[in-house]
Amino acid sequence: MILLVDAHALIWWLAEDPELSGPARRAIADEANDPVVSAATIWEIEIKRQRGKLRTPDGILAALEPRIRVIAIDGADAVAAAALPPHHRDPFDRMLIAQALRLDAVIVSRDRAFTAYDVHQLVA
């Protein structure tokens, strides 16, 4: 199963923070699953880190290896994200929804706004 990991879940995973739910932690660690993170999520984290709104170490891309891979944003993802109903206004999360729909992925997140869309979610 493809797991599309949201920003807060990714940060908790990397920090081994107990805030990440047990089911989410086990799913990401399970070798049978394919955990991925969107380039949009990396962008969001880095913007917040640069503005001082988020404390994460430098080198997030290196920290992902070898378990979590980054997926690119393509034109079709951009069009799909823009076309989504406006249940969620955050452009980074709208991109995750579009990518999850394209990949038939499960979004790992605590964001309740995802439930308004036809995506599978594992509560982080």
N, C-alpha and C positions, 0 to 999 in steps of 0.2 A: 504494500500500500504506500502511496506517495503521501507524505506529511508535509504540508506547507506551513512552516513555523513563523508565527508572528513575532514582532520585535520584542515584546516583553517576555514571551516564552523563550526566545533565543537567548536573551540576556540571562534569564534564570538558569537555563541549561548550561551556558558557558561558565557561570559563577557557581554552579552546583548549589544553587539557592533552594532551600526547602519550600519556597513559595510555589515552585513548579509542582503541579499535582503528580502523584505517583503514577497514575495511568499515562499521563503525557510523558513523563520521564522514561517509563518502561517502553513506550511506543517508539520514542526517538532512539533509544538504545538498542532496540530489537533489530538485529541484522536482516530480518525478513522485510523490514520497512525501508523506504527510501526517503529520508528527511531532506528537505530542500528549503532554501530561503530565497526569497525574491531579491533581485538587485534593488528593488524599491525599498525593501526593508533595510538593507545595508545603507542606502542613501538616507533614509529617515533617521536611523541611529546616528550616523555620522553628522548630520545636520544638528541634531539635538546635542550631541557631544561637543561640537564646535561652539555652540551657543551657551554651553555650560548648564544645560537643562538635564543632562544625563551623564552619569559617571561610568564610563567603560574604558578599559585599557585600549591603547593603540594596538593596531594589528589585528583587527577583528577577522579579516579574511584568513589569516594564518591560523587563528584560533578555531576556525570551522573545520579545518582539515584534520583527519581524513573523513570524519563522520558526516558532515553536512555540506552539501554542494549548493552553489549559488546558481539560480536560473535567471536568464536574461529576460528583459522586457522586449517584446517585439511589437510591430505595428498593429497586429491583430489584437494583442492584449490592450493596447491603448484605446482602440476603437471600442472594444467590448466594455472596458471600464467606464468609458464616457457614456455608453448606452444603457448602463444599469439604472434601474429605478433609484430615485434619490433617498433611499432609506438610510444610507450612510454617507456622510458628507466628506469624510477624510479621504483624500485622493490616494494615499498610500494603501489604505485598507480596501478601497474600491479596486485597486490594482490586484491585491491579493485575491479578492473575490473572482475577478475575471480570470486570473491565472488558475485558481482552484477549479473553476468550471471547465477550463480548457484541458487541464491535466486530470480531471476527475480525482482531485486530491482532497484530503481531509485537512482543514485548517486547524492548527494547534494554537488556540487563543482563548482568553477569557472575555473577549469583546462580545457582548450580547447582541450587538447590532448585526452581527453576521447571520443570526437566525432569521432575519427578514428576507434572506436570499436562499436560493435552492442549493446550498452548499452543505457538505458534511463538516461537522466541527467536533474536535476533541478538546474538552475544557482543560486549559492549561492550569 
